[in-house]
Structure formats: structure tokens, C-alpha cells
């Protein structure tokens, strides 16, 4: 998303957080780092964090990668939230309601699929924000 926003000249704040605390403080999966590096993007300095109550007021949009995480976000969302929640692939025409491929327990090729899913959604979201 950062690459797509920068290419479009958008000055927006982008962050990532999980609904659980399993990986807090850890870097991205080494397979994800390798795929990103292959596209000229260095994500090795990123660290996992858990979504916080303030995120629901700090950001205008929060996207989940699948229905379970969307349900978790809806459960965590405070009553004074201002962020809109949705599935990331809802931004891609024809992909509404679909989950981003979860590569974690699969082989390395799954990270390419996930990169493609997220890239498509990022480009569609940037186009929507520019409109």
C-alpha cells in the first residue's frame, strides 16, 4: 500500500496490525520479506503489533484480510469508533467478499499469491482515494 500511495503522490498514513498478540514485536515472515524484496520493497524493519482501541479513531479505514478477522475487528471496535471497517478485497471489483490468501502454513508460492492480492487491493484503494 505504501508503494502504491507513494507512486500516486498520496500523503496518507498506513499501518498494519493483527487482531491477536501472537507475533507482537516480531519481524515479518522471512518468506514475505523475500517476496517483497523481489519487488524492490524492504519490509524487514517492520514489527508486528496488535490492533489498539485508538486505531478505530486514528484511521479512516481499517481493512481485514478475511471474514474472521473482520468479525474480530467488529467485536473490538469501540462505540466511539470513526473508522470504516471492511474486507481488503472488497476494493477490487469482482473480488468482493473474498479473503486475501493466507500463505503462512503453505509453501513459498503462497506469498506471491498474497502479494498479488494485496497489490491489487492497494492499487484499487489508491484509485478510489484519488477519485
C-alpha positions as CSV (number, residue, x, y, z in Angstrom):
1,X,0.0,0.0,0.0
2,X,2.8,2.3,0.8
3,X,4.3,1.8,-2.7
4,X,1.0,2.4,-4.4
5,X,0.3,5.5,-2.4
6,X,3.7,7.0,-2.9
7,X,3.6,6.3,-6.7
8,X,0.2,8.2,-6.8
9,X,1.6,11.1,-4.7
10,X,-0.8,10.4,-1.8
11,X,0.3,11.5,1.6
12,X,-1.6,9.1,3.8
13,X,-0.8,7.2,7.0
14,X,-0.6,3.4,6.5
15,X,-0.1,0.8,9.2
16,X,-0.7,-2.9,9.8
17,X,-1.8,-4.7,13.0
18,X,-3.1,-8.1,13.9
19,X,-6.2,-8.9,15.9
20,X,-4.2,-11.3,18.1
21,X,-0.9,-10.8,20.0
22,X,0.8,-14.0,18.8
23,X,3.6,-12.2,16.8
24,X,3.8,-8.8,18.5
25,X,7.3,-7.4,18.2
26,X,8.4,-9.9,15.5
27,X,9.5,-9.1,12.0
28,X,7.5,-10.3,9.0
29,X,7.9,-13.9,7.9
30,X,11.2,-14.4,6.1
31,X,9.3,-15.7,3.0
32,X,7.3,-12.5,2.9
33,X,10.4,-10.4,3.3
34,X,11.9,-12.3,0.4
35,X,8.9,-11.7,-1.9
36,X,8.7,-8.0,-1.0
37,X,12.4,-7.7,-1.7
38,X,11.9,-9.3,-5.1
39,X,9.5,-6.4,-5.9
40,X,12.0,-3.8,-4.6
41,X,10.3,-3.3,-1.2
42,X,12.1,-3.6,2.1
43,X,9.7,-4.7,4.9
44,X,12.4,-6.2,7.1
45,X,12.3,-3.3,9.6
46,X,8.6,-3.7,10.2
47,X,7.4,-5.3,13.5
48,X,4.1,-6.9,14.3
49,X,1.7,-5.1,16.7
50,X,-1.8,-5.7,17.9
51,X,-4.7,-3.5,16.9
52,X,-5.4,-0.9,19.6
53,X,-8.7,0.9,20.5
54,X,-7.2,4.2,19.3
55,X,-6.7,2.7,15.8
56,X,-10.5,2.9,15.4
57,X,-10.3,6.7,15.8
58,X,-6.9,7.3,14.3
59,X,-7.6,5.8,10.9
60,X,-10.4,6.5,8.5
61,X,-10.4,2.9,7.2
62,X,-9.4,-0.4,8.6
63,X,-9.3,-3.4,6.3
64,X,-9.3,-7.1,7.4
65,X,-7.9,-9.8,5.2
66,X,-10.6,-12.3,5.9
67,X,-14.1,-12.7,7.4
68,X,-12.9,-14.0,10.8
69,X,-10.5,-11.0,11.3
70,X,-13.3,-8.6,10.2
71,X,-15.6,-10.2,12.8
72,X,-12.8,-9.8,15.4
73,X,-12.3,-6.2,14.5
74,X,-16.1,-5.5,14.7
75,X,-16.0,-7.1,18.2
76,X,-13.0,-5.0,19.3
77,X,-14.4,-1.7,17.8
78,X,-15.3,0.8,20.5
79,X,-18.6,2.6,20.5
80,X,-16.9,5.9,19.5
81,X,-15.1,4.5,16.5
82,X,-14.9,6.6,13.4
83,X,-13.1,4.2,11.1
84,X,-14.9,2.3,8.4
85,X,-14.3,-1.4,8.5
86,X,-14.3,-3.7,5.5
87,X,-12.5,-6.6,3.7
88,X,-9.5,-5.5,1.8
89,X,-10.5,-7.3,-1.4
90,X,-13.9,-5.5,-1.4
91,X,-11.8,-2.8,-3.0
92,X,-11.2,-5.0,-6.1
93,X,-14.2,-5.2,-8.5
94,X,-15.2,-8.9,-8.8
95,X,-13.4,-9.9,-5.6
96,X,-15.9,-8.6,-3.1
97,X,-16.3,-10.8,-0.1
98,X,-13.1,-12.8,-0.8
99,X,-10.3,-13.3,1.6
100,X,-6.7,-12.5,0.9
101,X,-4.8,-15.7,0.5
102,X,-3.1,-16.7,3.8
103,X,0.3,-18.1,3.0
104,X,1.6,-18.8,6.5
105,X,1.2,-22.5,6.6
106,X,1.8,-23.1,2.9
107,X,4.8,-23.1,0.7
108,X,6.8,-20.1,-0.6
109,X,4.5,-19.7,-3.7
110,X,1.6,-18.6,-1.4
111,X,3.5,-15.4,-0.5
112,X,3.5,-14.5,-4.2
113,X,-0.3,-15.0,-4.3
114,X,-0.8,-12.9,-1.2
115,X,1.5,-10.2,-2.7
116,X,-0.7,-10.1,-5.8
117,X,-3.9,-10.0,-3.8
118,X,-2.7,-7.1,-1.6
119,X,-1.2,-5.2,-4.6
120,X,-4.5,-5.4,-6.5
121,X,-6.4,-4.1,-3.5
122,X,-3.8,-1.3,-2.8
123,X,-4.0,-0.1,-6.4
124,X,-7.8,-0.1,-6.3
125,X,-7.9,1.7,-3.0
126,X,-5.5,4.3,-4.2
127,X,-7.6,4.9,-7.3
128,X,-10.7,5.2,-5.0
129,X,-8.9,7.7,-2.8
130,X,-7.8,9.8,-5.8
131,X,-11.4,10.0,-7.1
